[in-house]
Amino acid sequence: MRAVIMAGGKGMRLRPYTNVLPKPLIPLSKKQPILEIIIKQLCYHGFKRVTLTLNYGSDLIISYFGDGSRFGINIDYILEEESFGTAGSLSLFTDLKEPFLLMNADILTDLDYSEFYEQHIRSDAVATVMLYHHQMQIDFGIIQSDDNGLVTDYVEKPITSHLISSGIYVFDPYIVNVIPKKRMDMPELIQKLLAEKKKVMSHIHLGEWIDIGTLPQFEKADKIFTEKEELFLKDANLGKLITKKVRV
């Protein structure tokens, strides 16, 4: 199984940290970079190859991960001379011949990647999107009224829940044919597939998921990883058993 990780962003919302390090190399719990955690998880779940798409801080990332041998996985790189967005970099690939996992490099999750991949294979879809229930608090009181202006309800700062895209996908190699060699973000790609009546599936993850895109989110992820490290990084011997069960 193969994974593609988009790791080329500048991480503007994580400054000043990203003035020194590219976002994928920022450590959690002062131990290891978020991208290292992701790569170890993928290795645990039986993935054999990871391709990193890079732009900002590419030299540092390549120097840190090398060919992946010390992690037990093959790592190679695609360098973007300019930002191609969250989907456009796939147009630079010439060797995507089988279904592949695609994800951002700043996600802390306990997702079962192998099961997610296998679900996509069973679905016969061209794409599967991982979804997550995200709660949002509205900072104002919400008033409901009828057509005559009569107030019928008042809810102070309600919390709403929405299914959001998590930044984790499995795609069939078909999608490379529909991506132009220019900037394209993921919503545009999914909308294009839907417009072409292609089968796009979803998978709702009920466990942990944090997008480390802002300083508050980084602090939250750092706290959760410190408290629950064993939830995200399983025992290596168990990983060997799982590898035998999943599609390779």
N, C-alpha and C positions, 0 to 999 in steps of 0.2 A: 504494500500500500504506500501511496505517496501523498505528501502534504506540501502545500505552497503557503508560505507565511509572508504576509505583506509587512515589511519592516523598514520602509523608506521614509516615513513621515518625520517632520521636524519637531513634533511635540511642543508646539508653541505654548499650549496651555499648561505645560509642566515646567516652564521656566521658573526659577533659575537652574533647576537640575539639568535641563537639556541644553544649557549653555556649555556644560562640561561633557556630558554623555548623551548619546542618542537614546531615546526613550526605551528601546528594547533592552538596553544594558543597565537600566536603573534597578538596583537590587531591592528585594523585599526582605524584611526582617534583617537587614544588613548582611545577608548571606549570599544570595545569588540572583542574577538578573531575571526579570520576568520571562524573557525569551528562553533562558536556560530551563526554567521550570516547564514551559510549554514543550520544549524539545524532549525533556525527560519523560513527560507524560505521553507524548506521541510514541516514543521508543517503548514505553511500558505497554502501550496498546497495540504493538505489533507493526507500526509503520517502519518502513525500511529506508525511506529516502525523504529528505526535506529540502525544498528549494526556497531560499530567502530572496525576496525582491528588495533591493536596497537603493537608497539615494543618499540621504543625509547620514553622515557618520559611518559610511560603508567600510572604510579602512579599519575602524575600531571593531566593528562587528565581525568582519572576516578574520581579524587577528585573534579575536576571542574564541570563535567557534571552529575555525579551521575547516578541515574536511569532515568533522563530526566523529572521528574515530574514537575520541576519548569519551563520547557519549553513547557509543555503540550504534550509531546511525550514520548514513551517508548524507552529507550536507554539501549543496552546491548553491551557486548564486546567479541572479540576474541583476545587472546594474542598470538603473534608469538614469539616463542623462538629464531627464526632466521628469517632473511628477506626472504619472499617468493616471492618478486617481486610484480608487479602491478596486477597480475592475480592469482598467485599461492596460495594466502591466501584463495581463495574461496574453495580450496580443504579441508579446515579445517571445513567447514560448514556441518551440518547434517540435517538442518531444512529449507532449501530453497525449498519451495513447490510451489511457484507461481512466476510470473515475478517480477523482482526487479531492482531498480535503483542502479547503481554502479558508484561511482565517487571518485576523489581525494579530499583531505581535504584542499587544498590550492587554490581553485578556487573562484574568485569573478565574478559573472554573474547575469544577470537579466532574465535568462532562465525561461520560464513557465514550471516548472518541471511536473506538472500534464498533460499538453497537450503533452509533450514529451513522457510521460509514456503511455498515451492513444493512441498516434500514433503508438507506438510499438505494443500494443494490437491489433489494427486494421490491422496491416501489416501481422500478422501471421509469423513473422520472429523469428529466435532464438536469434538475437542480433540486436540492433539499436545503431549506433554510432553518437554522436553529433559532427558536423563539424563546423569549423569557418574559415572565410577568414582572413588569416594572411599575413600582408604585410612585406616584407623584402627589405631593401635597400642594394644594392651591393656597396661596398666602392671603386670600381674601374670603370674606363671607359670601356664600352663594345664595342668591334670592330667587325663588320661583314665584311667578305670579300668573294670574289668568288673563284673558283678553281684556278684562275691564280694569286691570291694574291692581286687583285684589291680591295681596301677598298670601301665598298658600304654604310656603315653607321657607325656612332660613337655616342654612347649614354653615357653621363656622369652620373655615379652613378644612374642607373635606379632603380625604385621601382617595385618589382614583388609581385604578390599575389598568395597564395597557399591555398588550402583547407586542414586544418590540423585536426587531432583528438584532441578533446578538453579535454579528460580525463573524459567524462561523457557518460554513456552507460545505456541501459536497456537490461537485459538478461532474457531468459527463464531459469528455473532451470535445463534444459537439460545440460547446459554447464558444470555444476559441474562434470558430468560423464566423461568429456574429459580432465579434469585438473589433472595432476599427483601431488602427495604430495611432491613437490619439487619446486624450484624457477621457475616461469614462468612469463614473462612480457606480457603485453596486445597485442603488435604486433604479438607475437608468437601464442597467443590464436586466434586472428582474422584470421591469416593465416591458422591455423589448421581448423577452421570452413569453410573457403573458400575451402580448399583442400578437405574437406568432402562434398562439394557441398551444404552446408547449406545456408539458406536464411539470408543474412545480409543486413540490411537497413541502410540508413543514414538520418540525419536531419540537415539542415544547419541553424545555429542560426545567426541572423542578428543584434542582440543587443550587449550588453556589455559582454566581456569575457576577463579575465586576469588570467594567471597562475602565482601565486605568488611564483616563484621558485628562483628568484635572487633578489639582493638588488635593482637594477633599476626597476624591475617589482613590487616589494613591494612598492617602493616609488610612482610608477604610480597608483597602486591600492589604496594606502592610500589617494592620492590626489582625485581620482575619487569618492571614498566612502565618503570622507569629503564633497565634493561638491554636490553629488547626493544620499545622504543616503536614501531618500524616494523612489528612484528608486529600491533599493535592499531590503528594509524592508518596506512592505506594512502595512496598517492599520490592526490591529488585528481583528476588526469586519468584514472587508471585507473577511478576511481569513476564518471566520466561514461560510460565504455564499458560498465560493468556495468549501469548504470541502463537502458540501451537493451535489455538482454536480459531483464530480470525483469518480472513481472506488475505493472501499474500500475493 
